[in-house]
């Protein structure tokens, strides 16, 4: 897998939610938008959190990547964290 994520063969470790699964979900405004996602090459990459939504037994984050692509990922604090600016 490559493309909108950056390096070929690298992918986010936060589970991706299939397109259309959250079309009718109520979206919640994020308190903080700047975030980082851990990738399979163990590099944290910056992103923007556009919205949160309840999904199954947890939360999903609508992520915008630096290249402009957007997709939903299951929130897991091992793989998605707030980006702390200096």
DATA-V667557 format. One record per residue. N is the residue number from 1. D_FIRST is the distance of its C-alpha to the first C-alpha in Angstrom with 1 decimal. Layout:
n=N d_first=D_FIRST
n=N d_first=D_FIRST
This chain:
n=1 d_first=0.0
n=2 d_first=3.8
n=3 d_first=7.1
n=4 d_first=9.4
n=5 d_first=8.6
n=6 d_first=9.7
n=7 d_first=8.9
n=8 d_first=6.3
n=9 d_first=5.0
n=10 d_first=6.6
n=11 d_first=6.7
n=12 d_first=10.2
n=13 d_first=12.5
n=14 d_first=14.5
n=15 d_first=13.9
n=16 d_first=12.8
n=17 d_first=15.7
n=18 d_first=15.5
n=19 d_first=16.6
n=20 d_first=20.4
n=21 d_first=21.1
n=22 d_first=22.9
n=23 d_first=24.5
n=24 d_first=28.0
n=25 d_first=27.5
n=26 d_first=29.9
n=27 d_first=28.1
n=28 d_first=29.5
n=29 d_first=29.8
n=30 d_first=28.2
n=31 d_first=30.9
n=32 d_first=28.5
n=33 d_first=25.6
n=34 d_first=24.2
n=35 d_first=21.8
n=36 d_first=19.1
n=37 d_first=16.1
n=38 d_first=15.3
n=39 d_first=11.8
n=40 d_first=10.9
n=41 d_first=12.5
n=42 d_first=15.6
n=43 d_first=15.8
n=44 d_first=17.1
n=45 d_first=15.9
n=46 d_first=18.3
n=47 d_first=18.1
n=48 d_first=20.8
n=49 d_first=21.8
n=50 d_first=23.3
n=51 d_first=24.6
n=52 d_first=25.0
n=53 d_first=25.7
n=54 d_first=27.0
n=55 d_first=24.6
n=56 d_first=25.9
n=57 d_first=27.4
n=58 d_first=25.8
n=59 d_first=24.5
n=60 d_first=21.4
n=61 d_first=20.5
n=62 d_first=19.5
n=63 d_first=17.4
n=64 d_first=17.3
n=65 d_first=15.0
n=66 d_first=16.6
n=67 d_first=15.2
n=68 d_first=16.9
n=69 d_first=14.3
n=70 d_first=15.6
n=71 d_first=14.7
n=72 d_first=16.6
n=73 d_first=15.9
n=74 d_first=18.5
n=75 d_first=20.7
n=76 d_first=21.0
n=77 d_first=23.0
n=78 d_first=21.2
n=79 d_first=18.0
n=80 d_first=19.4
n=81 d_first=22.5
n=82 d_first=24.8
n=83 d_first=24.7
n=84 d_first=28.2
n=85 d_first=29.4
n=86 d_first=32.0
